[in-house]
Each structure stands twice: as C-alpha cells, then as structure tokens.
Amino acid sequence: MTGNWKVWGPLLVALAAICGAVVWLRHPIGDTGFDTGSNGLWLGHRWYTGREVRTGEPVGSEAIPPLIARLRAARIRYVFVHVGPARLEGDIEDSAAPLFGELRASYPEGVFLAWLGARLDRVALDREDWRSGIATQNEKLRAEGFDGVHFNLEPLRDAEPGYLELLALVRSRMGDDWIISQATPRSALFDIPVVGISENFWSGGFYRATMDIANQTVLMAYNTNLRWEPLYVTFVRDQTRRLVQWACMAKHHQLLIGIPAYQDIPDHHSSRVENIRNATHGVRAALESLGDRPRCFDGVAIYANWVTDDSEWSDFETHWLNPAAD
C-alpha cells in the first residue's frame, strides 16, 4: 500500500459509502437468497506442492476428505489454488505434486484455477518477453490439470500498460476453453480515475476492457480501512451494483465478490467491520436493489481457507447460504 492510499484511500471509500447511505437506509436487507452454488475459495500453496509452506513437511492424502467436505458444504465451485508468484522470466518456481492431482480427482464438480500472483514493482508487465513467459506457464498449468488461471497482480493500476495485452495473449495462446480470472481492486468513485492511488481504484472503462477478454472478475472487497459497519456494508453494496452492471455488459463474463475472513492486516483492515457477515449483507443488499437476479453474478469468494475458522464458516452458512435464518 502506498502512503497516498493510507491518507486518502479511507476518505474516498467512506465518501463513496456515504453517497449510497440514503439508498441503503431506504432498502434494508431482506431474507432473499442469492446463492447459486458457484462460490469461490482461495486455497494455500500446500495444495499445489504437497508440502507445508513454513515447515516443508509433506501433506498427506488424509487432508483431502475434510477439505472436500468443506467445499461441498459451502457450495464452492471455483477453487483458487496458489501456485506461486511469477518470476522475472514469467515462470514459477514449483510444480504440481501428486496431492493436487488427488484433490482434483476427488472434487470433479470443482473448477480449479491456478492462483498466479506477481509483484509488479519487481517484474515488468509491459515487457513482451515476460508476458510470453506467463503464457507459456499457463500451458504448463493446463498440463497439470488446471481449468484456467486466476491472476492476482499487485499493485495493478488503472490502465496499467501491458495488462490488456497479457490477457489477450493468454486468450490467444490458450483458446476459449481456458478460463481467465482476475482479482481486482475497487472501482473508482463516480467512475473517475483517482490520481496518485490508481492501484486501488479502477475506472469503469478499464474494468469493461478487461471483462471483454477475461471470463471472471473477483472483486477484492476488503482492506478498506473503514471502521464503521454501516459504511463498509454500503461500500460493498455500491461496488457490487456497479460491477454487476459492467460484467453483464460483457458477452461472457461472470462476477464474484471477494469477502474477508482474516485478522492479520490491522493497518488496512478491521475484522470487526470487514468480515463475512457484513460483506455478505452488502452483496445481498445490492442484488435485492437490482430486482431480477443478474445472469452474470456467480457468488462470493472467501479469502481465505487457511484463516477461516468455524465461527466464520457458521456466519457464511447463516448470512449467505441460508439468509432466511439471518
């Protein structure tokens, strides 16, 4: 996060939330359910390499059945498996272990997307050879059993040079049956690019350009630094409404809203405010305000499996899967 974001980011997010507060108060959350059985979940690196990240200890096959039970109970369709950060050549350090193949075979109803990150302050997205390396890595990931790629490149600024070219190259190289998913920052207030903190706000034009190429957008609806629950709920509502409208304008694009279940970034996140309960309230409020269920909305995605405890899974059941009990 940049220093500018720390100063101006929360103020801009709060302003966006306040602008929607009147509408929010006029449309309280009902008990309508919007779950389609197509939710998402971010999984850690251990499920790719078959080894614990910190200790290097092997992960046995006995770890798979409890995970599968959790995926089915939460109606998870999209499984984002972390494969690693892309290196200077566009490749990654590790390769798939047999554990990943076992997981893939044990959950045939799942769509497995390779969660591929990169720090754009360390690699050059505008370099053609790096983008070519990423496309080649996508070919290897398909050979390992993945259904597509989930890009999480940060900080990815509005109109970042090279990003649309990367999406187009991967589409051209991999074909239409390869899913391209992207984790994205919040959209700009009033659809106006924000000078100085564009890595945290995208314009509608850039959003729509990426949606015309990619298959899926997963909004990262967290790390807002908001400290008041109604503001955060309204922020999620506002973002969901806007992105649903844009996603439905594209020919073949699906939207997921990423919701938080973690507690370890106190400088940018309050788990008392940013949590599964409040985030799903915001998503549901947005969808209720739109009337008909939008065809391009798939569900919500939980960040992340390794930090979601039993009480948070219970909140997910109550506030998203079974909102009549909310």
Order of alpha helices (4+ residues) and beta strands (2+ residues): alpha-alpha-beta-alpha-alpha-beta-alpha-beta-alpha-beta-alpha-beta-beta-beta-alpha-beta-alpha-beta-alpha-beta-alpha
